């Protein structure tokens, strides 16, 4: 019998289970250069993420560009999308300890999913590159469902798992993830190794915050020994 605190857990991708900025930043700057626009710093691009790729594109464009120009936005988005897809697994890496955490959770019968505002094809590609094709039962990126913090996608995952939202946790590194968990009636748990500060996560309503994967495991109900 599953005696874990949560029967299902949804994980964010960027900044939660994978450090992806090593590919996102150069892909965006490559696209900006092709249009003759100034590059953005890593810090700027990190501040632009979490609300979907189109919003990332819109925010990354210089202020003097007409951001209501839909043909321009669509073409720039297409070029960024293609560039990132060609390079999304070059400098991206899994956070240390996360693979072990997932294996322990799966060993306890916990159902695992990934939910990202990254495009669906990219979400699947990056997640499977980092953790293989069998680690997560469900992987969902932007496409079929509204982007986070809309609760439609996490509620769909709960239905697929045959679980009540109250039996699930949503783990992420941003205010958007915490808001999504709350909107879906799931426990929102923040992590500090990603791209947002503690105060941002706290103010968004995190029920708990983990400083490292071991602490996250304890918050999720695992008994963690010192060998890990």
N, C-alpha and C positions, 0 to 999 in steps of 0.2 A: 504494500500500500504506500502511496506517495504521501509522506509526512512533511514535505517541504512547505515552507511558508507560502510560496507561490507555485502554482501548477503550470504557469506559462509566463514567459518573459520576452518582451520585445526590446531589441537593442537598436539604437541609432547606429549609423555607420561612421560618418566623418567625425573624428575627434572622440569617438567612443570605443569602437572596436578596431579602427584603423586610422593611422596618421596619413592622410591623403594630400596634404597641402604641397608636398614635394612634387606632385604632378598637376594639381589644380593651378597653382600659381604660375609655373612656366607656360602651361597651356593657355591661360588667360592672357599673359603678357605676349605670347607669340601671336595671338589673334589681334591684340591691340596694335602691335607693331605692323602687322599686315595692312591695317587701316591707316597707319601713320599717326596713331594716337599715342600719348605717353603711357609708359608702363605704370603699373601699380605696385606698391610694396606688399610684402607678405602680410604685414599687419593690416593693411587696408583691405586686402582680399578676404582675410579671415573675418573682418568686421562685416563683410558683405554677404557671407554665406548664411545658410540655414532656412532660407525662404524660397528655395527652388532655383534652378539654373537660369530661368529668364530674369528673375530679380537679381541674381548675381551679375548677369550680363548688363542689365540696366544700370546697376550701381557702379559697375566697373568702367563704364563709358565716361569720358570727361564731361564736366559740367556744361561745356559750350555745345555739346551735341544735343540735338532735338530728340529727347527720349520718348516722344510720342510718335516718332517716325516708325511705324510698324514694319514697312519693308526693310528698313535698315536693321531694326532689332532682330527680325527673323533671319536675315542673312548673316548678321554677326553671330547670332545664336547657333546657326547651322555650322559655321566655320569653327566656333569654339567647341561645339559638341563633337565634331569630327576630329579635331585636334586632340581633345582630351581622350576620346576613345582610343586613339592611336598610341597614347602615352600613359594611360591611367594606371598601369601596373609597373612602371619603371622605378619610381622612387617611393611608392606607397608601401607601408609596412604595418604589420600587426603590432599592437601594443603587447609588451612582454607580460606574460601571465594570463592573457585572455584565453588562449587556446586551452590551457589547463582548466581554467574556470568553466568553459563550455563543456569540456569532457566530464567534469564532475557533476555539473547540473544535469547533463544528459543521462549520466549514470544513476541519477536519482529519479529519472523518469520525467524531468521537467521539459516541456515543449518550448523550443527556441525559435525566434523569428528575428528578421532584420527589417526595419522600416526606415527609409531615407527619403529626403526631398530631392536627392540626386535622381537623374533620369533612370528609369527602370532598367534599361539594358546595361547602363554603367554600374548600377547598384549590384546587379547580379554578377557582372564581370569582376568587379573589385572584391566583392564578398567571397566568391568562389576561388579567386586567386589567393586570397589571404588564408581561407579556412577550408577549402575543398567544397565539393558539391553535396556532401552528406551531413554537414554540421547543423544546418538550419532547416527546419521543416518548411518554412515560408520565407521568401525574400520579396519585398515589395519596394519599388521606387516610384518616382513620379510618373504618372501616366493615366492609369485607370481611375484612380481616386484623387480627390482634392489633396493638396499638400498639407502637411502638418502646419498648424495645430488642429486642423479639422479632424474629428474623431472617426471619420468613416473608415479609413484604412485599419486602424487598430481594432475597431469593433468587428470588421470583417475577419481579421486574424483570430479574434476570440471565437467567432462563430466557426471558423475552420477547425480550431482546436477543440471545439465543443465545451468551452469554458465560459464562466461568467467573468465579466471585466474585473469584478472585485477579487477574483482569484489570480489576477495577473499584475505584473509590474512592467513599467516602461522605463528603460534605462537610457540616459543620454547626457550630453555635456552642455546643453544649451537651455535657455529659457523656453524656446519653442518646444523642446522635448517635454519639459515639465508641464507646460500648458496643454500639450497633447494628452499626456497621461491623465491630467485632471479632467479634461473634456471627455475622455473616454471612460471615466470611472475606474481607472487603474491607479496603482500606487506609483507616483513619479519619484524616481531615484536618480540623483545626479552624480557625475564623476568629475574629478578635478584634473585629469590628465589631458583634457581636450582643449577646446578653443575659447571657452568662456570662463570668467572668474567666478569664485564662490558666491560673491554677493549677487551676481546676476541670476545664478541658479536658485539661491535662497529666496530672492525676491519673487521669483516665478512660482514658488510654492513647493519646492522639493520636500518630500517627506523625510528624506535622508540623503546624505552625500558621502561618497567614498573617495578616499585619497589614493587608493591603489586597488588592484584586482582582488587581493586577499580580503581587504575590508569590504569590498563589494560582495564577495562570496559570503561573508558573515551576515551582511545585511539581507542577502537573499535567502538565508537560512542554512547555509552550509557550515559544517564543522571543519574549520581549517587547521591543519597541523603545521608544525614548523618546518616540515620537510619541503614544502612548496615554496 
